[in-house]
Amino acid sequence: MLALHGKGGSGAQFGAHLQPLVDATSHVFDWFFCDAPHREVVGYGWWVLEPGTRTYQAKTLPGLEHSIDIIKANGPFEGVFGFSQGAMLAAMLACDADAEAAVTETIVAVGAAYPTCEGARFDALVARGGASVRSLHVIGELDAINPPEQAKKVADMFGDKSEVYTFRGGHTVPMTPEALQRYVEFLTGSSSD
């Protein structure tokens, strides 16, 4: 399971945050945490943005293809768990017919936004009838960084293999018992019912 941190984060920080999930799924997955290749003032990014610009507002995403190439070179991965920029990158991997072989089964996208300047990737996904992978889109109702409607737009592009989990919170990866159970059930295909 590949884990892609958000802008300004690092693999180590993301790993520490996701430790309860890693522990709960260690019998199923080996987790791979890495740093994005583009150095930020604090942490790393999967592409470079102009100061004050959000991905859904950007006209270009310099460095995106480099990040995709790194993931393809290290894959394939059974699944990807991404937050913010990492969630958008995971979604774009599933959209790209060439890159989609890097992810074979599942994507969890937490706090994503629709990368408008890369809309052609999503158009290609819709034209193919949706993603070949299952996806879980985790949306914070109070997310002020990547507004909920942005994450819903990404989820809609994935077709009938997508699921949405909303929580009462902002731009974060929820790790409440309820959220943890939702992740585990989705990733392992099990249910406690």
Biotite code that builds the C-alpha atoms (Angstrom):
import biotite.structure as struc

atoms = struc.array([
    struc.Atom([0.000, 0.000, 0.000], chain_id="A", res_id=1, res_name="MET", atom_name="CA", element="C"),
    struc.Atom([1.527, 3.278, -1.139], chain_id="A", res_id=2, res_name="LEU", atom_name="CA", element="C"),
    struc.Atom([0.875, 6.266, 1.132], chain_id="A", res_id=3, res_name="ALA", atom_name="CA", element="C"),
    struc.Atom([1.121, 9.763, -0.362], chain_id="A", res_id=4, res_name="LEU", atom_name="CA", element="C"),
    struc.Atom([1.285, 12.659, 2.093], chain_id="A", res_id=5, res_name="HIS", atom_name="CA", element="C"),
    struc.Atom([-0.139, 16.132, 1.530], chain_id="A", res_id=6, res_name="GLY", atom_name="CA", element="C"),
    struc.Atom([1.671, 19.312, 0.483], chain_id="A", res_id=7, res_name="LYS", atom_name="CA", element="C"),
    struc.Atom([4.186, 20.364, 3.110], chain_id="A", res_id=8, res_name="GLY", atom_name="CA", element="C"),
    struc.Atom([4.238, 16.936, 4.709], chain_id="A", res_id=9, res_name="GLY", atom_name="CA", element="C"),
    struc.Atom([6.648, 14.020, 4.661], chain_id="A", res_id=10, res_name="SER", atom_name="CA", element="C"),
    struc.Atom([6.470, 10.269, 4.526], chain_id="A", res_id=11, res_name="GLY", atom_name="CA", element="C"),
    struc.Atom([7.603, 9.967, 8.151], chain_id="A", res_id=12, res_name="ALA", atom_name="CA", element="C"),
    struc.Atom([4.948, 12.383, 9.440], chain_id="A", res_id=13, res_name="GLN", atom_name="CA", element="C"),
    struc.Atom([2.227, 10.678, 7.419], chain_id="A", res_id=14, res_name="PHE", atom_name="CA", element="C"),
    struc.Atom([3.356, 7.280, 8.630], chain_id="A", res_id=15, res_name="GLY", atom_name="CA", element="C"),
    struc.Atom([3.166, 8.392, 12.258], chain_id="A", res_id=16, res_name="ALA", atom_name="CA", element="C"),
    struc.Atom([-0.357, 9.743, 11.714], chain_id="A", res_id=17, res_name="HIS", atom_name="CA", element="C"),
    struc.Atom([-1.539, 6.584, 9.952], chain_id="A", res_id=18, res_name="LEU", atom_name="CA", element="C"),
    struc.Atom([0.083, 4.176, 12.427], chain_id="A", res_id=19, res_name="GLN", atom_name="CA", element="C"),
    struc.Atom([-3.266, 2.892, 13.794], chain_id="A", res_id=20, res_name="PRO", atom_name="CA", element="C"),
    struc.Atom([-4.336, 2.031, 10.235], chain_id="A", res_id=21, res_name="LEU", atom_name="CA", element="C"),
    struc.Atom([-0.976, 0.459, 9.438], chain_id="A", res_id=22, res_name="VAL", atom_name="CA", element="C"),
    struc.Atom([-1.266, -1.681, 12.587], chain_id="A", res_id=23, res_name="ASP", atom_name="CA", element="C"),
    struc.Atom([-4.847, -2.687, 11.725], chain_id="A", res_id=24, res_name="ALA", atom_name="CA", element="C"),
    struc.Atom([-3.938, -3.790, 8.191], chain_id="A", res_id=25, res_name="THR", atom_name="CA", element="C"),
    struc.Atom([-0.375, -5.077, 8.604], chain_id="A", res_id=26, res_name="SER", atom_name="CA", element="C"),
    struc.Atom([-1.624, -8.660, 8.123], chain_id="A", res_id=27, res_name="HIS", atom_name="CA", element="C"),
    struc.Atom([-2.816, -7.673, 4.632], chain_id="A", res_id=28, res_name="VAL", atom_name="CA", element="C"),
    struc.Atom([-0.465, -4.924, 3.393], chain_id="A", res_id=29, res_name="PHE", atom_name="CA", element="C"),
    struc.Atom([3.113, -3.790, 3.537], chain_id="A", res_id=30, res_name="ASP", atom_name="CA", element="C"),
    struc.Atom([2.942, 0.011, 3.681], chain_id="A", res_id=31, res_name="TRP", atom_name="CA", element="C"),
    struc.Atom([5.333, 2.215, 1.687], chain_id="A", res_id=32, res_name="PHE", atom_name="CA", element="C"),
    struc.Atom([5.748, 5.822, 2.848], chain_id="A", res_id=33, res_name="PHE", atom_name="CA", element="C"),
    struc.Atom([7.912, 8.164, 0.793], chain_id="A", res_id=34, res_name="CYS", atom_name="CA", element="C"),
    struc.Atom([8.696, 11.854, 0.529], chain_id="A", res_id=35, res_name="ASP", atom_name="CA", element="C"),
    struc.Atom([7.420, 13.791, -2.476], chain_id="A", res_id=36, res_name="ALA", atom_name="CA", element="C"),
    struc.Atom([10.287, 14.914, -4.739], chain_id="A", res_id=37, res_name="PRO", atom_name="CA", element="C"),
    struc.Atom([9.767, 18.688, -4.544], chain_id="A", res_id=38, res_name="HIS", atom_name="CA", element="C"),
    struc.Atom([11.119, 20.459, -1.466], chain_id="A", res_id=39, res_name="ARG", atom_name="CA", element="C"),
    struc.Atom([8.756, 22.983, 0.135], chain_id="A", res_id=40, res_name="GLU", atom_name="CA", element="C"),
    struc.Atom([9.574, 25.628, 2.757], chain_id="A", res_id=41, res_name="VAL", atom_name="CA", element="C"),
    struc.Atom([8.268, 23.008, 5.174], chain_id="A", res_id=42, res_name="VAL", atom_name="CA", element="C"),
    struc.Atom([8.126, 19.415, 3.988], chain_id="A", res_id=43, res_name="GLY", atom_name="CA", element="C"),
    struc.Atom([7.603, 18.265, 0.417], chain_id="A", res_id=44, res_name="TYR", atom_name="CA", element="C"),
    struc.Atom([5.133, 18.557, -2.474], chain_id="A", res_id=45, res_name="GLY", atom_name="CA", element="C"),
    struc.Atom([4.129, 16.317, -5.373], chain_id="A", res_id=46, res_name="TRP", atom_name="CA", element="C"),
    struc.Atom([4.136, 19.381, -7.657], chain_id="A", res_id=47, res_name="TRP", atom_name="CA", element="C"),
    struc.Atom([4.987, 23.049, -7.326], chain_id="A", res_id=48, res_name="VAL", atom_name="CA", element="C"),
    struc.Atom([2.356, 25.742, -6.811], chain_id="A", res_id=49, res_name="LEU", atom_name="CA", element="C"),
    struc.Atom([2.586, 29.499, -6.926], chain_id="A", res_id=50, res_name="GLU", atom_name="CA", element="C"),
    struc.Atom([2.324, 30.996, -3.406], chain_id="A", res_id=51, res_name="PRO", atom_name="CA", element="C"),
    struc.Atom([-1.314, 31.340, -2.356], chain_id="A", res_id=52, res_name="GLY", atom_name="CA", element="C"),
    struc.Atom([-2.591, 29.125, -5.202], chain_id="A", res_id=53, res_name="THR", atom_name="CA", element="C"),
    struc.Atom([-4.549, 25.945, -4.618], chain_id="A", res_id=54, res_name="ARG", atom_name="CA", element="C"),
    struc.Atom([-4.300, 23.013, -7.008], chain_id="A", res_id=55, res_name="THR", atom_name="CA", element="C"),
    struc.Atom([-7.887, 23.447, -8.212], chain_id="A", res_id=56, res_name="TYR", atom_name="CA", element="C"),
    struc.Atom([-6.996, 27.053, -9.188], chain_id="A", res_id=57, res_name="GLN", atom_name="CA", element="C"),
    struc.Atom([-3.602, 26.354, -10.803], chain_id="A", res_id=58, res_name="ALA", atom_name="CA", element="C"),
    struc.Atom([-3.019, 26.701, -14.529], chain_id="A", res_id=59, res_name="LYS", atom_name="CA", element="C"),
    struc.Atom([-0.206, 24.122, -14.485], chain_id="A", res_id=60, res_name="THR", atom_name="CA", element="C"),
    struc.Atom([1.236, 21.611, -12.031], chain_id="A", res_id=61, res_name="LEU", atom_name="CA", element="C"),
    struc.Atom([5.015, 21.704, -12.600], chain_id="A", res_id=62, res_name="PRO", atom_name="CA", element="C"),
    struc.Atom([6.647, 18.522, -11.358], chain_id="A", res_id=63, res_name="GLY", atom_name="CA", element="C"),
    struc.Atom([3.538, 16.320, -11.602], chain_id="A", res_id=64, res_name="LEU", atom_name="CA", element="C"),
    struc.Atom([4.913, 14.072, -14.349], chain_id="A", res_id=65, res_name="GLU", atom_name="CA", element="C"),
    struc.Atom([8.143, 13.571, -12.372], chain_id="A", res_id=66, res_name="HIS", atom_name="CA", element="C"),
    struc.Atom([6.102, 12.378, -9.379], chain_id="A", res_id=67, res_name="SER", atom_name="CA", element="C"),
    struc.Atom([4.051, 10.024, -11.564], chain_id="A", res_id=68, res_name="ILE", atom_name="CA", element="C"),
    struc.Atom([7.247, 8.599, -13.068], chain_id="A", res_id=69, res_name="ASP", atom_name="CA", element="C"),
    struc.Atom([8.681, 7.926, -9.594], chain_id="A", res_id=70, res_name="ILE", atom_name="CA", element="C"),
    struc.Atom([5.555, 6.043, -8.539], chain_id="A", res_id=71, res_name="ILE", atom_name="CA", element="C"),
    struc.Atom([5.444, 4.023, -11.753], chain_id="A", res_id=72, res_name="LYS", atom_name="CA", element="C"),
    struc.Atom([9.116, 3.108, -11.302], chain_id="A", res_id=73, res_name="ALA", atom_name="CA", element="C"),
    struc.Atom([8.471, 1.838, -7.761], chain_id="A", res_id=74, res_name="ASN", atom_name="CA", element="C"),
    struc.Atom([5.156, 0.083, -8.445], chain_id="A", res_id=75, res_name="GLY", atom_name="CA", element="C"),
    struc.Atom([2.912, -1.560, -9.042], chain_id="A", res_id=76, res_name="PRO", atom_name="CA", element="C"),
    struc.Atom([1.070, -1.025, -5.778], chain_id="A", res_id=77, res_name="PHE", atom_name="CA", element="C"),
    struc.Atom([-2.075, -2.863, -4.772], chain_id="A", res_id=78, res_name="GLU", atom_name="CA", element="C"),
    struc.Atom([-3.477, 0.384, -3.429], chain_id="A", res_id=79, res_name="GLY", atom_name="CA", element="C"),
    struc.Atom([-2.788, 4.022, -2.669], chain_id="A", res_id=80, res_name="VAL", atom_name="CA", element="C"),
    struc.Atom([-3.848, 6.016, 0.379], chain_id="A", res_id=81, res_name="PHE", atom_name="CA", element="C"),
    struc.Atom([-3.425, 9.730, -0.295], chain_id="A", res_id=82, res_name="GLY", atom_name="CA", element="C"),
    struc.Atom([-4.127, 12.964, 1.518], chain_id="A", res_id=83, res_name="PHE", atom_name="CA", element="C"),
    struc.Atom([-4.652, 16.370, -0.129], chain_id="A", res_id=84, res_name="SER", atom_name="CA", element="C"),
    struc.Atom([-2.030, 16.625, -2.913], chain_id="A", res_id=85, res_name="GLN", atom_name="CA", element="C"),
    struc.Atom([-1.346, 12.931, -2.376], chain_id="A", res_id=86, res_name="GLY", atom_name="CA", element="C"),
    struc.Atom([-5.064, 12.170, -2.815], chain_id="A", res_id=87, res_name="ALA", atom_name="CA", element="C"),
    struc.Atom([-5.171, 14.133, -6.057], chain_id="A", res_id=88, res_name="MET", atom_name="CA", element="C"),
    struc.Atom([-2.070, 12.329, -7.301], chain_id="A", res_id=89, res_name="LEU", atom_name="CA", element="C"),
    struc.Atom([-3.666, 8.973, -6.449], chain_id="A", res_id=90, res_name="ALA", atom_name="CA", element="C"),
    struc.Atom([-6.780, 9.977, -8.382], chain_id="A", res_id=91, res_name="ALA", atom_name="CA", element="C"),
    struc.Atom([-4.732, 11.094, -11.384], chain_id="A", res_id=92, res_name="MET", atom_name="CA", element="C"),
    struc.Atom([-2.867, 7.775, -11.394], chain_id="A", res_id=93, res_name="LEU", atom_name="CA", element="C"),
    struc.Atom([-6.199, 5.982, -11.760], chain_id="A", res_id=94, res_name="ALA", atom_name="CA", element="C"),
    struc.Atom([-7.217, 8.315, -14.596], chain_id="A", res_id=95, res_name="CYS", atom_name="CA", element="C"),
    struc.Atom([-4.150, 7.825, -16.759], chain_id="A", res_id=96, res_name="ASP", atom_name="CA", element="C"),
    struc.Atom([-4.391, 4.600, -18.755], chain_id="A", res_id=97, res_name="ALA", atom_name="CA", element="C"),
    struc.Atom([-0.578, 4.424, -18.865], chain_id="A", res_id=98, res_name="ASP", atom_name="CA", element="C"),
    struc.Atom([-0.081, 5.174, -15.168], chain_id="A", res_id=99, res_name="ALA", atom_name="CA", element="C"),
    struc.Atom([-3.034, 3.187, -13.896], chain_id="A", res_id=100, res_name="GLU", atom_name="CA", element="C"),
    struc.Atom([-0.997, -0.024, -13.996], chain_id="A", res_id=101, res_name="ALA", atom_name="CA", element="C"),
    struc.Atom([0.907, 1.489, -11.053], chain_id="A", res_id=102, res_name="ALA", atom_name="CA", element="C"),
    struc.Atom([-2.217, 1.008, -8.887], chain_id="A", res_id=103, res_name="VAL", atom_name="CA", element="C"),
    struc.Atom([-4.014, -2.282, -9.317], chain_id="A", res_id=104, res_name="THR", atom_name="CA", element="C"),
    struc.Atom([-6.952, -2.390, -6.888], chain_id="A", res_id=105, res_name="GLU", atom_name="CA", element="C"),
    struc.Atom([-7.848, 0.462, -4.521], chain_id="A", res_id=106, res_name="THR", atom_name="CA", element="C"),
    struc.Atom([-7.485, 4.165, -3.883], chain_id="A", res_id=107, res_name="ILE", atom_name="CA", element="C"),
    struc.Atom([-8.354, 6.100, -0.752], chain_id="A", res_id=108, res_name="VAL", atom_name="CA", element="C"),
    struc.Atom([-8.449, 9.840, -1.461], chain_id="A", res_id=109, res_name="ALA", atom_name="CA", element="C"),
    struc.Atom([-8.741, 12.038, 1.639], chain_id="A", res_id=110, res_name="VAL", atom_name="CA", element="C"),
    struc.Atom([-9.274, 15.780, 1.248], chain_id="A", res_id=111, res_name="GLY", atom_name="CA", element="C"),
    struc.Atom([-8.833, 15.844, -2.531], chain_id="A", res_id=112, res_name="ALA", atom_name="CA", element="C"),
    struc.Atom([-9.681, 18.646, -4.932], chain_id="A", res_id=113, res_name="ALA", atom_name="CA", element="C"),
    struc.Atom([-10.376, 18.555, -8.657], chain_id="A", res_id=114, res_name="TYR", atom_name="CA", element="C"),
    struc.Atom([-7.141, 19.548, -10.432], chain_id="A", res_id=115, res_name="PRO", atom_name="CA", element="C"),
    struc.Atom([-8.816, 21.712, -13.066], chain_id="A", res_id=116, res_name="THR", atom_name="CA", element="C"),
    struc.Atom([-5.753, 22.116, -15.288], chain_id="A", res_id=117, res_name="CYS", atom_name="CA", element="C"),
    struc.Atom([-5.483, 18.310, -15.493], chain_id="A", res_id=118, res_name="GLU", atom_name="CA", element="C"),
    struc.Atom([-9.170, 17.858, -16.315], chain_id="A", res_id=119, res_name="GLY", atom_name="CA", element="C"),
    struc.Atom([-8.350, 15.964, -19.522], chain_id="A", res_id=120, res_name="ALA", atom_name="CA", element="C"),
    struc.Atom([-7.169, 13.057, -17.366], chain_id="A", res_id=121, res_name="ARG", atom_name="CA", element="C"),
    struc.Atom([-10.588, 12.856, -15.705], chain_id="A", res_id=122, res_name="PHE", atom_name="CA", element="C"),
    struc.Atom([-12.363, 13.268, -19.033], chain_id="A", res_id=123, res_name="ASP", atom_name="CA", element="C"),
    struc.Atom([-10.468, 10.187, -20.262], chain_id="A", res_id=124, res_name="ALA", atom_name="CA", element="C"),
    struc.Atom([-11.525, 8.308, -17.125], chain_id="A", res_id=125, res_name="LEU", atom_name="CA", element="C"),
    struc.Atom([-15.199, 9.165, -17.687], chain_id="A", res_id=126, res_name="VAL", atom_name="CA", element="C"),
    struc.Atom([-14.897, 8.211, -21.371], chain_id="A", res_id=127, res_name="ALA", atom_name="CA", element="C"),
    struc.Atom([-13.677, 4.758, -20.276], chain_id="A", res_id=128, res_name="ARG", atom_name="CA", element="C"),
    struc.Atom([-16.748, 4.413, -18.045], chain_id="A", res_id=129, res_name="GLY", atom_name="CA", element="C"),
    struc.Atom([-14.996, 5.130, -14.765], chain_id="A", res_id=130, res_name="GLY", atom_name="CA", element="C"),
    struc.Atom([-12.021, 3.722, -12.948], chain_id="A", res_id=131, res_name="ALA", atom_name="CA", element="C"),
    struc.Atom([-10.886, 0.115, -13.024], chain_id="A", res_id=132, res_name="SER", atom_name="CA", element="C"),
    struc.Atom([-9.998, 0.417, -9.331], chain_id="A", res_id=133, res_name="VAL", atom_name="CA", element="C"),
    struc.Atom([-12.303, 0.814, -6.332], chain_id="A", res_id=134, res_name="ARG", atom_name="CA", element="C"),
    struc.Atom([-12.071, 4.202, -4.652], chain_id="A", res_id=135, res_name="SER", atom_name="CA", element="C"),
    struc.Atom([-13.033, 5.661, -1.294], chain_id="A", res_id=136, res_name="LEU", atom_name="CA", element="C"),
    struc.Atom([-13.322, 9.443, -1.183], chain_id="A", res_id=137, res_name="HIS", atom_name="CA", element="C"),
    struc.Atom([-13.070, 10.874, 2.340], chain_id="A", res_id=138, res_name="VAL", atom_name="CA", element="C"),
    struc.Atom([-14.548, 14.356, 2.629], chain_id="A", res_id=139, res_name="ILE", atom_name="CA", element="C"),
    struc.Atom([-14.386, 16.751, 5.565], chain_id="A", res_id=140, res_name="GLY", atom_name="CA", element="C"),
    struc.Atom([-17.611, 18.731, 5.742], chain_id="A", res_id=141, res_name="GLU", atom_name="CA", element="C"),
    struc.Atom([-15.674, 21.697, 7.175], chain_id="A", res_id=142, res_name="LEU", atom_name="CA", element="C"),
    struc.Atom([-12.640, 21.498, 4.865], chain_id="A", res_id=143, res_name="ASP", atom_name="CA", element="C"),
    struc.Atom([-11.616, 25.095, 4.120], chain_id="A", res_id=144, res_name="ALA", atom_name="CA", element="C"),
    struc.Atom([-8.455, 24.141, 2.158], chain_id="A", res_id=145, res_name="ILE", atom_name="CA", element="C"),
    struc.Atom([-10.018, 21.847, -0.448], chain_id="A", res_id=146, res_name="ASN", atom_name="CA", element="C"),
    struc.Atom([-13.760, 22.550, -0.236], chain_id="A", res_id=147, res_name="PRO", atom_name="CA", element="C"),
    struc.Atom([-16.073, 19.502, -0.042], chain_id="A", res_id=148, res_name="PRO", atom_name="CA", element="C"),
    struc.Atom([-17.574, 20.192, -3.455], chain_id="A", res_id=149, res_name="GLU", atom_name="CA", element="C"),
    struc.Atom([-14.085, 19.762, -4.944], chain_id="A", res_id=150, res_name="GLN", atom_name="CA", element="C"),
    struc.Atom([-13.706, 16.284, -3.406], chain_id="A", res_id=151, res_name="ALA", atom_name="CA", element="C"),
    struc.Atom([-17.221, 15.340, -4.510], chain_id="A", res_id=152, res_name="LYS", atom_name="CA", element="C"),
    struc.Atom([-16.356, 16.343, -8.062], chain_id="A", res_id=153, res_name="LYS", atom_name="CA", element="C"),
    struc.Atom([-13.377, 13.963, -8.002], chain_id="A", res_id=154, res_name="VAL", atom_name="CA", element="C"),
    struc.Atom([-15.542, 11.154, -6.574], chain_id="A", res_id=155, res_name="ALA", atom_name="CA", element="C"),
    struc.Atom([-18.173, 11.655, -9.287], chain_id="A", res_id=156, res_name="ASP", atom_name="CA", element="C"),
    struc.Atom([-15.561, 11.109, -12.007], chain_id="A", res_id=157, res_name="MET", atom_name="CA", element="C"),
    struc.Atom([-14.787, 7.610, -10.692], chain_id="A", res_id=158, res_name="PHE", atom_name="CA", element="C"),
    struc.Atom([-18.172, 6.128, -11.550], chain_id="A", res_id=159, res_name="GLY", atom_name="CA", element="C"),
    struc.Atom([-19.894, 3.272, -9.799], chain_id="A", res_id=160, res_name="ASP", atom_name="CA", element="C"),
    struc.Atom([-16.783, 1.841, -8.155], chain_id="A", res_id=161, res_name="LYS", atom_name="CA", element="C"),
    struc.Atom([-16.483, 4.899, -5.925], chain_id="A", res_id=162, res_name="SER", atom_name="CA", element="C"),
    struc.Atom([-17.682, 5.284, -2.353], chain_id="A", res_id=163, res_name="GLU", atom_name="CA", element="C"),
    struc.Atom([-17.889, 8.478, -0.299], chain_id="A", res_id=164, res_name="VAL", atom_name="CA", element="C"),
    struc.Atom([-17.308, 8.802, 3.432], chain_id="A", res_id=165, res_name="TYR", atom_name="CA", element="C"),
    struc.Atom([-17.990, 12.230, 4.944], chain_id="A", res_id=166, res_name="THR", atom_name="CA", element="C"),
    struc.Atom([-16.976, 13.297, 8.410], chain_id="A", res_id=167, res_name="PHE", atom_name="CA", element="C"),
    struc.Atom([-17.570, 16.358, 10.566], chain_id="A", res_id=168, res_name="ARG", atom_name="CA", element="C"),
    struc.Atom([-14.138, 17.926, 10.323], chain_id="A", res_id=169, res_name="GLY", atom_name="CA", element="C"),
    struc.Atom([-11.731, 19.951, 8.251], chain_id="A", res_id=170, res_name="GLY", atom_name="CA", element="C"),
    struc.Atom([-8.659, 19.316, 6.128], chain_id="A", res_id=171, res_name="HIS", atom_name="CA", element="C"),
    struc.Atom([-7.261, 16.317, 7.938], chain_id="A", res_id=172, res_name="THR", atom_name="CA", element="C"),
    struc.Atom([-7.124, 12.539, 7.796], chain_id="A", res_id=173, res_name="VAL", atom_name="CA", element="C"),
    struc.Atom([-9.677, 11.481, 10.405], chain_id="A", res_id=174, res_name="PRO", atom_name="CA", element="C"),
    struc.Atom([-8.445, 8.685, 12.640], chain_id="A", res_id=175, res_name="MET", atom_name="CA", element="C"),
    struc.Atom([-11.479, 8.276, 14.899], chain_id="A", res_id=176, res_name="THR", atom_name="CA", element="C"),
    struc.Atom([-12.593, 4.700, 15.635], chain_id="A", res_id=177, res_name="PRO", atom_name="CA", element="C"),
    struc.Atom([-15.404, 5.140, 13.072], chain_id="A", res_id=178, res_name="GLU", atom_name="CA", element="C"),
    struc.Atom([-13.042, 6.401, 10.357], chain_id="A", res_id=179, res_name="ALA", atom_name="CA", element="C"),
    struc.Atom([-10.472, 3.708, 11.103], chain_id="A", res_id=180, res_name="LEU", atom_name="CA", element="C"),
    struc.Atom([-13.145, 1.025, 10.817], chain_id="A", res_id=181, res_name="GLN", atom_name="CA", element="C"),
    struc.Atom([-14.295, 2.514, 7.482], chain_id="A", res_id=182, res_name="ARG", atom_name="CA", element="C"),
    struc.Atom([-10.736, 2.454, 6.083], chain_id="A", res_id=183, res_name="TYR", atom_name="CA", element="C"),
    struc.Atom([-10.102, -1.100, 7.236], chain_id="A", res_id=184, res_name="VAL", atom_name="CA", element="C"),
    struc.Atom([-13.390, -2.386, 5.832], chain_id="A", res_id=185, res_name="GLU", atom_name="CA", element="C"),
    struc.Atom([-12.782, -0.706, 2.501], chain_id="A", res_id=186, res_name="PHE", atom_name="CA", element="C"),
    struc.Atom([-9.143, -1.758, 2.174], chain_id="A", res_id=187, res_name="LEU", atom_name="CA", element="C"),
    struc.Atom([-9.595, -5.344, 3.305], chain_id="A", res_id=188, res_name="THR", atom_name="CA", element="C"),
    struc.Atom([-13.065, -5.944, 1.882], chain_id="A", res_id=189, res_name="GLY", atom_name="CA", element="C"),
    struc.Atom([-14.309, -7.028, 5.279], chain_id="A", res_id=190, res_name="SER", atom_name="CA", element="C"),
    struc.Atom([-17.204, -5.798, 7.372], chain_id="A", res_id=191, res_name="SER", atom_name="CA", element="C"),
    struc.Atom([-17.927, -6.090, 11.061], chain_id="A", res_id=192, res_name="SER", atom_name="CA", element="C"),
    struc.Atom([-21.694, -6.463, 10.357], chain_id="A", res_id=193, res_name="ASP", atom_name="CA", element="C"),
])
